[in-house]
Amino acid sequence: MRAAPAIILLGPSGQETALRIKSLLNGAEIHGLETRVPEADIVFNKTSDHLASLYREGRPIIGVCASGILLRALGPHLTDKREEPPVIAMAEDGSVVVPLLGGHHGANEVAREIAGMFGVAAAITTAGDIRFGVALDAPPAGFALANPEHSKDVMAALLAGAHVRVTGDAPWLEEAKLPFSPDGEVELLATYNREKGSSTRLVYHTECLALGVGCERDCEADELIELVENTLNAHNLAPEAIALVASLGLKADETAINALANHLGVPARFFTAEELNQQTPRLRNPSDVVLQEVGCPGVSEGAALACVSTDGKLIVEKNKSSRATCAIAQGTSPIDVFSVGRARGHLFVVGIGPGGEAWRSAEAVSLLRAATDWVGYGLYLDLVSDLSEETREHRFELGEEEVRARHALELAGEGRDVALVCSGDAGIYAMASLVFELLDTGSSGAALSDAASRVDITVVPGISALQAAAAKAGAPLGHDFCAISLSDLLTPWEAIEKRIHAAAEGDFVVAFYNPKSRRRTDQLGQAISILSTNRPDDTPVIIAASLGRPEEHITTTSLGTFDPEQVDMLSIVIVGSSATRCIAKIRPARIYTPRGYEAKEHTP
């Protein structure tokens, strides 16, 4: 399956069945109807909407419910059967399992697996699976069907009595229960060359080719892509047979190489100069100039050969354009892309909001689930523990921000997908800025490894503390505002004080982050005193503590009655401007800062 399966549970009577399925399928989650299954991993309110959302995301769906419920919910969303995720219906008592959709995308296989656990038969209706034990339109990993539009015609011919011959090396076809004949009317061809298919000929491209590439710094992506396409055409090689793009580790962040991999729809893998040096005896075009520049005598040929065993061979030697090179090696079987080279690592700097599940963005949830490793302050990792499956956790204490950012970069440099978890928004008084500072200057520690400095970085925004506090209190940020951190660990108090004076003079609504700590107890009082010189005593003040958590507490007060003792380390304080108002006649009282629409309406 392509993603974590969602087990849909609509009532408590199917709980035992759902739990057994979850124990069988790695990473599966139980999604329960909130009014009837409140203890599920994920709860939802509207069944049809939730099922449609999962389907659009490509999530495998296993409904412990009647098949009609799934079909009615998903019917309006069915388009291309070649893109649909697996959808399986399971009786609440475990007596029947039926793959409804995506039979050739894992549904049949998973249905059989579940049926085996429950000791029942899987109600598989796909003709090819029943008759021949093979799905011709869903080849196994390492093979790509070039003409899926003809698979239905071919299967119909076989079911009508036609015979088949297999050309090329395709063990999975030879092991099927197909009607073989040396002169069969239907041909199943496995090749890495460009070949045309037809209603009597299915062409499977064997993903046994490794494309090695090199290029100058900031080479245009179009130049490299054109070079590769021309090379494939000149040698009659199918792009679908390319298993991966390979290059030197120094090129891991090269835009052209990553664009080429995306263009071909294959992963990119990278090698050290030492690893490529091991291929020197096999090179056709070693270069002393390249050796002097990057530490190995050949990048494109060496990278291609490094992806295939010693039984593999170079079938296209180095081709050149003005700023790029490429070469192609052939393996004796499909290449396992996970066993060669190193991926370019990804670092997701993820803002999880104040901490509550409801305030996490869909992007944050998706990338947290996709990450192999989580790095963060222990409390933040605890706040997203419901999303953890087999994720490796790297926990750090407060005050170890640089250490944890450096650790996250180095982990990503190993080719991992790493999430650096931040509360609130990742770019507001959080870790994103530090990550880029380390990449820019190295900060105070040792230099980052070369691999760590070339990782792909995604910053994922989250609901900031000031947004959450404002929403809970009303709309105090309705007009111009600013945020100031009162922590003087990294910024001298004199600079902070200067900014507070400027905010006071500008009459901004001010959100104070880090208002207090065990060591810092006086700065908040000083900050309030500065603002009090420019705005009235009844100016509204909001104290928001532990936002988004069970112990959340919102206090509304004013400048004249403000008590710093009400503030703790988990609080944010928002002080209104001179225009900010409190509506005391509603309960709870709400605070807002007008934009000026009233004045606009009365302007002649």
N, C-alpha and C positions, 0 to 999 in steps of 0.2 A: 504494500500500500504506500501511496505517495505522501500521506500525512497521517497524523494521529487520528485513529478512528473515534467517532462520536457515537456512543451507545445511547439511544433515545429511550427514555423510560417515562411512561405516562401514568403509572400507578404503582402502588407498593407491592402488588401481587407478582410483578416481574422482577423484583429486587434481587432475589437469589440468582435468577438466570443472568441478569445484567452483571452481577459481581463475578460470576464464573467466566463470562465472556471477557470481562476486563482482565482477569488473571491470565487469560490465554494470549491476549493481544498486547504486545509491548506498547506502552504509551497511551493506551485507550483511556477515554474519559467517559464517565456517566453523566449525561445531560438530562436533568429531571424537570418535569413540569412543576413549577414552584408551589402551586396550590395543593399538589398531591405527593410530591417527592422532594421535600425541602432539604434533604441531606445529601443531595447529589454533588458531584464535583463542580458542575456548572448548572445553574437553574435558569429557566426561561418562562415567559408568561404566555406567549402566543405560539402554539405548536407549528402552524403552517409557516409563519414568518421565520421562525428559528430554523426549520428544516430547509427552507429556501436559501437562507443565508449560508448555511453549511454547504449546501450543494454548489452555490456560486463560488465559494472558496475552494472547491475541489476536495472537501473533507469526505472521507469514507463515512457512510452512515449505516449503522446497524440498529434497526428499530425493533425493540422488544414490544411489539404491538401488531395489530392487524395490518396486513399489506396494503389494504385499501387506504388507510390513513396516509401512508407514505406516497402512494400513487396520486391521490387527490392533491396533496400538498405540492408535489414536485412536477406534476403533469404540465402546468403552464411554463415550466422552465426547461423542458426537454428540447434540445436542438440537435447537436451533432453527437451521435453515439460514440464517435471516436474520442470525444473529449470528456465524456461523463465519468464521474467518480463512481466507485462501487457503492451500491445501495442494497442492503440485505434486510429481509424481514425475518424475525424469529418469534415463534409463539412464546407467550409468557411462561408456559410450563416447560419450554425447551423441547417440545415434541416435534417441531417442524422448523426447518431453516430454508429460506428461499432467496436466492440471488435475483433481485428484480432488475437492476441496472448495472452497467459496467462489468458484465460477466467476463469480458476479456481484459479488463483492467484490474483484476485482482478479486472481483466478487466471487467468482466460481471457486477459486483457490481457497479463499477465506471461509466460504460457506462449507466446503469440505472439511476444513480444519475444525470449525466450530461443531459440525455434525459429528466428527470423530470424538470430540470431548463428551458430547451428550449421548453418544451411542445411537444416533439416528441417521437417516439418509438425507443428503442434501438434494433438494428438488431442483436439479440443474436441467434446464430445458434447451440450452444451446446445442444445436444439432451436431456441429463438428466435435464438440467435447464428448457428447454421448456416443457417437458412432466411431470416431477415430481417435479420441483421447488427445486432441490437439486443437488449438485455436490458431488457424493460419493467419488471422489478421492481428495477432498479438504475439509476436516472436519473443523469445526470452532476451534477457540483457545480453548485449554484444551483437545483436542483429537488428537491422532496421528495414521494415517493409517499404519498398520504393513506390509500389502502386496499390495502396490499400483499397482504392476504388474498384479493383478487379477481384478482391478476395471473395465477395459474395458470389460472383459468377463461377469462380473456380470451385468453391465449396458446393455449389449447386450441381456442377458437373460431376464431382466425385460422388455425391449422394445419389446421382442418377446412374452411376455405374462406370464412370470413366476411371482410367488407371493413371498413375502418376509416376514420374521419374524424377529423381533428385540429382541435380548437377552441382558439383562443388562440395565443400566440407560443411555439413550441417547436421551434426549428431542428433540434435533434438527432433529433426524431421525423420531421420532414419530410424529412430526408436519409436516413432508413432505407429499406430495401427492403420496405416494408410494402405490402399490397394496398389502396391508397387508393381511396375513392369518396366523392363529396359526400354520399350518403345511406347511408353504411356503417352496418352494424348495431352496430359497436363504436365508442365514442367515447373519444378520448384528449384530456382537457381540461387545459389549462395556465391557471391562474388564481391570484390572491391572495385570492379570496373563499372563504368556507366553502361547500363543495359536497359533496353525497353521492355516493359511488361505488357501483358495483354490479358484478355479474358481466359486464356489457357496457359498463362505464364506469370507466375509471381516471382518478383526479383527481390531477394533479401541481400542487403549490403552488409557484409561482415565488417564490424568495427575493429579492424586490425591495423589501421594505418595511424602512425604518429606523425604529426606535422610539426617539425622543428622550425622556429623562426628567430630572426634577430633583426634589429633595426637601430638606427641612430636615435639619440635622444630627441623626443618630440616629433618623431616621424608622423606624417599625416596618416590617419587610419585608412583613408581611401587608397593610398599608395600600397600599403601592405595587403589589403583585401584584394586589390586588383592583381597584384603579383601572385597571390595564392590561387585565385580563380583562373588566371591564365595558365599557371603551372598544372592545375588539375585538368583543365581542358586539353592541354598539349599532350598529356599522358593518359587520357581517357579514364581518369580516376573519379569515382563518385564522391561528392562532398559528404554524403551520408556514411561513408566508410571511415571518415576521419573520427578517431576516438577521442582525441584531445589535441590541444595546442601546447607545445613545450618550448621553454626558453631558459636563459640564464637567470638566476635569482635577482641579479642587478636590474633586470627588466620587469620585475613583478608589478611595478606601478606604471608601466608604460601604457599610455592610453591606446595606442595603436594595437598592441598585442591583446589587451583585454577586449577591445572592440572587435577584433577578429574572432576571438573565442565566442563572443555573443552573436556575431554574425553567423557563425557555423553552428551555434547551439551546442557547444561542447565545453568541457572545463579546460582551464589553463593550469599547467603544472610547471614548476620551476626547479632548477638544479643549481648547486654551488659550482664554482669553477673547478674545484677539486673533483667533483663527481663527473663533470664533463671531460676532464683530463683523462679519465679512465677509458674514454672512447677514442683516444688519439690514434691507436693502431687501426681503427676501422674507418677513419675519415678518408674521404676522397680528395678533399681540398683543404688541407691544413694551412694555416696562415700564421706566420711569425708576427705580422702586424697585429692581428687579432689577439694573439697570445700576449703581446706586450700591453695591449690596451685593457683587456678584461681578465687575463690570467688563464685562458685556455685557448687552444689553437683553432677551434671551430665551434660556433654557437649553434647554428641551425642544424648542421649535420650531427653534431655531438648530442644535442638535445633530442633529436628524433631517434637516434640509436639508443640513447639511455632509456627509452621507453619500451624497447623490445629486448627480448633475451638474446643470448649469443647465437641462437638459431635464427633470429630475425636478420633482416638485411636492409640496406639502403637501396631503395628502388628509384628514387629521384635525388640526384646529388644537388648541391647548392645552386639555386637560381638567384639572380640578383636584379634589383631595380636600383635606382640612384641612391636610396637610403635604407633599403631593406633586403633581407635574404630569406629564403625558405628551402627546406629539404624534407623528404618524406621517407620514412622507414616502415617496413611491413613486418608485423609480428606473425607467428605461425598460427595464432588463434586470436580471438577477441581480446583486446587489451583491458586489463583491470585498472581503470584510471585511479582507483583509490590506493593502489600499491606502488605507484611510481611517482617520483618527484614530490613536491610540496605545493599545496594550494597557496594562493595568495590569501592570507588571513583577512578576516573581517572583524572590525571592532564596532559594536553597536553601543553608543553612549545613550543609555535609555533613561528617560525621565518617566517615573511611574506615578507622578502626581503625589498628592498628600499621603497616599498609602492604601486607600480603600479600593476594592476591586472595581466598583462602578465608575471610578474616575480614571481608569487606565485607558489609553487609546488602543484601538485595534492594532495599530502598527507596533506598539510596545508589546502587546501580548504575543503577536505573531513572532517577533524577533526574539523575545525571551524564550519562547518554545523552540525556536530554531537553533539557539545558541548551544554550543557544546560545553561552554564554561560560563559561570557567573562570577563576577568580581564585585565586591562592594562591602560597605559597612554592614556588620551582621544584622542590625535591625532592619535595614532596607531589604536584605535577602529574605528575612523572615516574612516581610510584608507581601512578597510574591511567591511564597513557598508553595501555594496551591498550584502554581504553574510548573513546578519542578518535576521532572520525570527521572531521567538518568543524568541530569546535568551535574557537572563537577562544580563545586562551590569553593571559592577562594575568599575567605572572610578576613576583614581587617578592622582595626579599632579606629575610633575617631582620632584625628590628628595624623593619620597615616595616608593622607590623600595622595601625596606624590608617589609614595611607595605603591599604592594600589593602582594608580594610573599607569605607572611604569610596568607593573606586573601584567596588567591587562594588555598593553601593547606588545610585550614580549610573548605572551601566550598567543596572541593573534599572529605574531611573526612566525610561530611554529606551524601556521596553516589552519589554525582553529577559528571557529566562529564564536567570538567572545562578547558577552554583554557586560558592560560596566554600568552597574545599576545606581541610579541617583534618585533621590526623592525630588518631588516637585518637577520643575523643568530642568533638563540636563544642561541648558545654557545659561541659567540664572543662578548665580552663586553656587554652581555645581561643578561637575568634573569636566565638561566639554572644553572649557577654556584651558584647563590645566593640560589636557591631552594635547591640544595644539601648541601650547607653550613648550611641552617636552619635545615635540617634533621640530619646533622652530629653534630652540636654544639648548635643549637638553636640561634646562633648569639647573639645579645645584648638584645633581648626581652625575654618575658616569654616563657616557654617551650611549644612546640606544643602539642595539644591534642593527645591522643593515636591513635584515628582514623585518624587524619591528617598525622601522622607519618607512616601510613601503606597503603597509597594510591598507586595506580599503576601510574608510571610516564613514559611518552613518550616525548622525545625531538625531535622536528621536525626541521630539518635544513632548512635554507633559504639562498637566495643569499645575501652574506654579502656586506657591503658598499664598501669594498676594491675590491671585485670581480666586482661589478657593475661599479665602477669608472674606473677600469682597462679595462673592456670591451668597455666602451664608448670611451676611449682614444686610444686604440690599444691593446698592450700586454706588459705593463711594468712589469708584474709579471712573465715574461717568465723564469727568473732564480731566485736564492735564494732571499727571501724577509722576512721581519718581520713586525709586527704591534705593535705600541706603543700608548697607550692612554696618552694624555697630561693633563688629569684631575687629580688634586692633592687632590680631596675630600677624597679619600680612600687610595691613595699611596703618600708618601712624595715626594716632588719635587726632593730631593737629590737622591732618588732611580730611579726616572724617568730619571734624567739627566745622571746617571751612565749607564742606558740602551741605551740612545742615543749615548753616547760616544762609547759604545761597538758596536752598529750598524754602526757607522761611521768607526770604525777601521776595522770591518769585511766587509765593502763595500757592505752592504745589500741595496736593494731597501727598502725604509721605508714608510709604510702607517701610517699616524698620525690620530688617532681617537680623538674626542673631542678636536679639535685644539684651540678652543676659546670659551669663555662665556662672559657674561656681567661683571663678576668679574675677570676673567682671560684674560688678554690682552697681556701679555708679553712673556709667555712661548713658543709660536710658533716661535717668532723671535729668542729666545735663541736657540731653537732646530735647526732652519735653520742655525744659525751661527755655531753651533757645526759641522753639516754635511758639511758645506762649507770648513772646514779645511782639508778635505780628498778627495774632489772631485771638478772638474772644475766648473767655473761659468756657462758654457753652459749646465750643467746637467739639463735634463728636469724635470719640476715640474708640477703636475696636481692638479687642484683645482676643485672638483666636489661637487656641491651644489644641494640639494633637488632632489636627484636621484630618477628616476621613477615617478616623479610627474610633473604636467603641467609646473611648474616653474623651472624645471631642467635646470642647467647651468653648462657647462664644460669649464674651462679656462686652457690653456696650457701656461706655462711660463718657466723660468729657475731660477737656484739658484742666478745668478747675478742680475736678475731683479725682483726677488720675492718681492711682497708687501703684508704684513700680513693684510692690510686693505681690501683686496679682499676676505678675508675668514670670514664666519659667523658661527653661532652655528650649522647650518644644513649642514656643509661642511665636507669633508674628503680630506686630502692632501697627495698625493703620491710623494715622492722624489726619483728620479732614482738613480741607482748606477753609478759608473764611466764608466760602459759599456753601460748604457742605451742611446738609440739614438732617434732622432726625424727625421722623413721623411718629410721634408718641401715641397718637390716637389709635393706631392699629396694634395688634398683638400677634407675634412679638413686634416690638418697635423696629422700624427699618430706617437705614441711613442711606442717603444718596447725595451725589454732587450734580447739580443741574448743568446741562450743556449750554443753556441760554435761550431755549426755545420761547420761553415766556416773553423775554425782551424782544425777540424777533417778531412775535405776533403783534406787539404793540408799536412797532416801528412804522411810522407813516410812509 
